[in-house]
Amino acid sequence: MRIQINRKSVKVYPDPKRVIARFFFNGEERAKQVIKLVLALSKDEIFSMISPILQEYSKRHRNITKILARHCKKVKFCIDIMGIDYEMLDKYQRLLIGSYFTHEYSIESAAFFNPSIIEDPNQNDLVDGEKRVIISFRAVGEGHISSIVFRRALLDKHNNIFVTPAGNYVDEAEIIRNEVYNKKLFLKKALDSNIDIEVLDEVEKKLNDKFDYASLRRVIIESKMLQENELKKLEYEKILWLSDAYHEISFSRDTDISDRIIFPISEFERRGIEDARFVRFINDDGSIIYYATYTAFDGALIMPKLLQTTDFYDFKVSPLHGGGAQNKNLALFPRKVNGKYAMLSRIDGWNNYLMYSDRITVWDTPIKLQEPEFPWEYVQIGNCGSPIETDEGWLVITHGVGPMRRYCLGASLLDLEDPSIEIGRLHEPLVIPNMDEREGYVPNVLYSCGSIIHNGELVIPYGLSDYCSSFVTVNLESLLAKLKDSVSKTAFV
């Protein structure tokens, strides 16, 4: 008997009007020519040019003057090379120069999908049966560059979903590089990132066992100055790019959560930040922290990373290390299991694995948990977010890829005390792309990055053919009963 699912009519679409102002640079020679032309203008000409720009773009960006001033400062090195005293430039000259090194980027012009849903830290002023939630999405813009964005929503007592409209502005976070690095882990990650081993050996000798960004930057600059080979110089640069994988970001307190975007900042994620799986994690002392695993992609290499926050204003970002952190699809359990952190992974791109760790950023010794078993998942199986704890076991929403590269959602149930034991697994998909869902950016794909239980139902947000997102609900009792009756053919120890 097929499980009854309830597709919601709510859909969240990409909005091309959601733009950020990015730094734009076309090379040193062109930059110097632009600066020269701007500084040849009279003060009246400069004021007449910058005034309408500020008036127009202040309606599109929260603090356009701050952005233009920051982008002007990024080309200060060109101004210095030209023999011009940067400090003598007036504010309008700086703003106009900054405008020539700024472009707008529409963060979700192409797609808005692969959502993850978690309980909002703020549950004030609600009535019985309501829950406030935060939904993260993968937003894709020009050039297929992905970022993480958020919406707030309300689930009522009937599990109707009301998504709060996004605000008028989009804000990037301030980047804070105050990380103290562990040399052994940092250089192991550099080796995994295919950075030249001779360069790494040289840098290793110059670093202490613990070092900060300033120390690393000084070593890199000094080493580059002694290097004549341009390809070797690039290898030193890659080490600095890797250091960007460790940082903190902070959003202004006057932003709505829909204003906040986590956009790629490092060369190692220049092709995007993919498929964040958020989880509300309960520490041993009962305190709450929110984690998210995501994939940083540079066009060739995949780097799994970890976000952590308590308030969705301040985030710490770290790469994940170890033999188990080598591919996509990492999903953290919402608490420790038998005293250890636990994670699902898909290190081979095909099967589901389980791994444990004493340290949340280091993952080794993955154990195979599931492999494709049914025709709708023969190509691959993976998780669709963190396991959800129920009285009957850990509920895992999965995705399976079958004929015509069709992605469907499935479900499995794992033992609470020993998640390597699969209690049951649906033999048929839970949700299949219907005729209204199969057309989009990538056809025939349903995908989710995290679900939630509310009022006796499982609420699954999901991406529709990598274009927009919607929601489906399933009666939890019926789903668990079906899973306990659906014993898997295969078990791994």
N, C-alpha and C positions, 0 to 999 in steps of 0.2 A: 504493500500500500504506500503510495507516494505521500510525502509530508506536505501539508498545506502551507504555502508561503503567501505572504501579502505584500505585493509590490506597492510602494507609496507613489503618489502622483508628483511628489516634490522632486524637482531636478535643479541642480546647481550648475550653471553654464559658465564658460569662460567669458571674460569681459575685456575687450581690447582697450577700453578706456583706462584700465588699471596700469599706470606707467610709473617707472622710476627714472630718475635723472642720473645717468652713468657717465663716468669719465671717458672721453673720446680722444684718442691720440693716434696720429698718422705718421709718426716718426719725427726725429729731432729737426731735420732740415726744414720740413714743412711747418713745424711748430714755430721755429725762429722767424720764418717769413711772415706767418700770421701775426705774431707778436709785434714785429717791426711795422707792419701795416697799421695795426691798431694804435700803436704809440705815435704814429705820424699824424693821427687825427687830433683836431683841436679839442679842448675840454668841452666846448659847446656841442660839437659833433658827437663826442662820446656819450654825453648826457642824453642827447636826443635819441641815440640808438639804444642805450640800456634801459631807459625809462619804460618804453612800451614792452620790452622783453620782461621786465620785472612785473609789470601790471598783468600781462597775459599769463605768465607761467606761475605766478603766485596763486592762481586759481587751480593749478594742477599739482602743486607741490607745497608741502607744509612750510618750508623755509628755503625758498629758492636762492635768496641772497647768501645764506650759509653754504649752500651747495656750490654756487658759482665761485665763491671765495676759496673754498677748499680745492676746487679743480684748478683755479689759478695757481695756488700754492704748489700743486703737483708739477707744474711746468716752471717752477722757480729756477731749477737747474739750467734751463734754456736761457732764461733772463740773465742769470749770472754769467753764463758763457758769452752772452752778447755784451758784457761789460756794463750792464745797467743795474743801478742800485734798486733792488726790489723794494726796500723800505721807503723809497721816495715816490713810489706809485701811489696815487690817491685811490680811494675806495671804488670810484666809478671805472677807472682804468682796470683795476683788478677784476671787477665784476664783468666787464665786457670781454676781457681776455678769457676769463673763466667760461663765458658763454660759448666761445669758439671751441672749447675743449669739453663740451657737454652734449650728450644726445639722450633722447628719451628711448626707453626700452619698455615695450608692452609685455609684462611678465606672464600673462595668461592668454595671449592672442591666439594661440594654437590649440590649447587643450587644458582641461581642468579635471583631474581624475585621481584614482587610487587613494581614496580617503581613509583616514584612521580616526576613530572616535574614542574620546575618554571623558571622564567626569570632570567638570569644571571645578577648580579649587573653591570657587565662590558659589555656594548653594543657598545664599540668603534670599529672603523675600519670595519664597515659593510656597505653593499650596500643596496639600497632600497629593502624592502620586506624580508630581512633577520632578524633573531633573534637568539641570542646566548642563550642557555638554560643550566641549571644544572639538571641532573637526579640523584636522589638518588635511591638506590636499597637495598633490604634485601639480604645480602650474608649469606650463610649457609655453615659451614664447619663440620669437624668431631664432632660427638656427638650432631648434630643438634643445634649448638650454632650459633645464628644469630648476625649480626652486621650491621651497616649502612655504605655504601660506596657510592662513587660518580663517575659520568662521566660528561664530558662537551660535548655538541653537538650543531650543527647548523641546524636551519630550514631555507631553502631557500624560494624564493618567490612562489615556487610551493609546498611548504611543504614537499619537500624531506628532509630526515633526515640523517645527517652525524655525527656519533658518533666518537669523538676523541679517538684514542687508548689509553689505560692505560699506565702509566709510568712503569719504571722498578722496582720501590721500593714501599713498603707499609709502612706508618708511623702511629704509634699511637700518640695520643696527650699527652702533658704534663698535668697532673692533678693538679689543683689548688684548695685547700680547704680553702677558705677565707670567706666562707658564714657566715653571721650572722643569726641565727635561731630564729624564733618566737616560744616560748615554747608551747603555746596553740596549734598551728597548727602542730608542730613537734610531740607532744605527741598524738594528735588525729590520725595522720598518723601511729604512732607506735601501737596504739590500733587497728586500721584497719588492721595492719600487724600481729595481733595475738600475740604480745609480752606480756609476763606475766604482769598482771595488778598490782600485788604487787611490782614487780621490777620497773614499771613505776611510781607508787606512791612514792617510795623511791627516785628515781632519780629526780622527779619533785620538791621535797622539797629542793634539793641541787643546782638547776639551777635558774638563774635569768630569768626574763621575756624575755630578749634577751641574747643570748649566742653564742660563737663561737666554732669552732671545738676543739681548744686546751682546752677550759674549759670543754666541754663535755667529751673529752678523759680523762682528769684528774679525773672527777667525776666517770667515769666508772671504771678506774683502781683502784681507792681507794675503791669503792664498791665491786669489784671482790675480792680484797685482804681480805675482811672481810667475804666473802662467802665461805663455805665449800662444798656446794652442787654443783656438776659439771653441772647439768641441769640448775640450777639457773645462774651459771656463763655464760652459753651459751646465756641466755636471755639478759644479759648485753652486750654480744658481738653483739647480733642482733641490739641493739640500735646503736652501732657504724656502723654496716653495713647500717642501715637506713640513717645515716648521709652522707654516700657516695652518696645517691640519690640527695643531694644538692652539686653541685660543679661546677667549671668552667674547661674547657679544652682549650688548646691552641696548634695549630699546627705551626711548623716552617715555616717561610715565604719563604723558598726556596723549598717548596713542591708544586707539581701540585695538583689540586683538586682530581685527580684520585689516588694520593698517600695516601690521608687522610682516615682513618678508625675510626669510633666511635665504640669501642669494649666494651663489658661489663666490668665494673670495680668493681661492688658491688656484694655481696652475694645475694642481692635481685634481681639481673638481671643475675645470673650466667648461666641460661639456654637461655639467649639471649635478644636481643633488636629487637623488631618486628615491621614491617610495619609503618615506619615513613611517616607521611602525612605532607609535606612541603607546606607552603603558604606564598606568598608575601603580607605582611600586611601593609596597609596604615594607619598611625596614624592620629589623628585629625589635627595635624599641617602639614600634607603632607609628613612627613619623612617616610622612608621605613625601616621595620625590617622583617626578615625572622623567622618564627616560624615553629616548627614541633612538632606534638603530636606523641608519640610512646608508645609501651607497653613493660615494663620491666617484665621479667618472671623468677621466681626462680625454676620452676618445679611444683609449687603448687599455689602460689599466683601471681596475676596480679597486677602490679603497673603502672597506666598511668603516663606518664612524659612529660615534655615540654622542648624542645630545643629552644634557641633563638640566633640569630647571625645577624650581619650586613655585614659580609665579608667572611664567611665560613672558617675563620682561628680561630677565638675565639668564643666559644660557652658557654652559661650559661645553666645549667641543673637543673631542679627543678621537684619535684613530683607535681601532681595535687591532690587537696583536694576536699572533699565534696561528697554528696550523688550522684551527677551526674558523678563523676569520678571513677567509680567502675568496668569498664569492658573495652573491646577493642573498636576500631572504633570511637575514638574521632577525630573530624575534625573541625578546627576553621574557621569561616567566615573571609574573607580577609579585613574586616574593621568592625568598630562598627556598630551596627544596633540600631537606635533610642537611641544613647548615651551609649549603653552597648555592651560588648563583647558578641558574640554569638557562639554557638558550637553545632554541631551534635554529638550524642552519641548513644550507644546501650547498655544501662545499664543492660538489662535482657538477652542479647545475642541473641535476637530474633527479636525485633522491633527497629525502628528508633525513636530517641527522639531529642527534641530541648531544649536548655537551654540558659539562659542569666546570665551575671555576671558583677559586677563592678570591680572585680579583676580577672586577667587572670589566676591565679592559684587556684581559689576557685570556685567550681561549684556545685550548689544545685538546687533543684526543677525542675528536668527534666519534660518536657511535651511530651506525646506520639505524634509523628508526622505521622508515617507510620507503618503499620503492613503488613505481607504477605497477598497478595490479589489474585495473579495469580498463576497457578500451578507451574510455573518455579521458584517460590520463596516461596513456602509453608513452607519450613524448616526454613528459616530466610531471613531477608532483612537487608542490612547495606549500609553505604556509601562507595564510592571508592575515597575519598579525599574531600578536602574543596570545598564548593559551589563556583561557578564561576558567577560573576555578569555580566548580559546581560541587554539590554534595556527592555527585556520582563519579566525578573525575575531572581531569583537565580537558575542556572542550577546545578543540583546535579546528578553526575553519581553514580549509586547504583550497588550493587551486590545482586543477589538472588540465593538461594540454593534450588534445586529441586530434582527430582527423581535421584537415584544413586549418590547422593551428588554432582551433577553437578553444578558448579558455572558459572553463566552468568552475563553479564553486562547489566544494564538497565539505565533509565534516568527519572528524575522528574524535575518539574519546580515549584519553590516556589515564593510567592509574595515578591517583593522587600522591601516593608515597613513592612509587617507582614509575616515572613517566616513560621509561623504556618499554613498559608493558602496554600494548595497545589493546584496550578493552573491546573496542568496536570501531567500524569504519563504514560509511555509507557506500554501498555497491553502485549506486546511481548518483548523478550529480544532485546537489541541493538546489542550485540555481543555474539555469542555462540561458544564454542570450536569446531573447525572443526577437520577433521580426522588427520590433521598434528599437531594439538595443544593439543590433549587429552592425549598423553603419556608423562610421566615425573615422577618427584619425588613424586608428588601427582596427580594422573590422573584426567582428566575432570574438571580442575579448570582454569578459567580466573579471574584475579584479578588486580586491579589498586589502587594506593594510591594518585593519583592526576593528573589532566589533564590541558591543556592550550589552549587558543584560539589564532590562528594566521592566518592572511590572509583569514578570512571568514570561517575557518574550526576549528572544535574541534579536537585537537591532543590528543589521549589517549595512553599513554604507558601502557602495561599490561604484567603481568606474565603469562607464558604458563605452566600450570600444575606444578607450583612451581619448575620449572627447569631453564628456561631462560626467556628472555623478548623480546617483539617486540612492534610494534606501529600500530595503526589504526587511520584513519582520517575520519571525518564525516562533511558534509556541515552543517554549523551552522544554516542557515536560514531554511533549510528543517527540521532539528531536532526540532527547536523551534516551527515551524508551526505544526508539528506532535504532540508535547506535548500540545499545546493549544487546539488541537482537541481531546486529550485523557484524558478526565475528569475522575478522580479517583472515585471509588464507595464510598470510606470511607473518612471521614474528622474528625479530632480531634481538639478540642478546649482546 
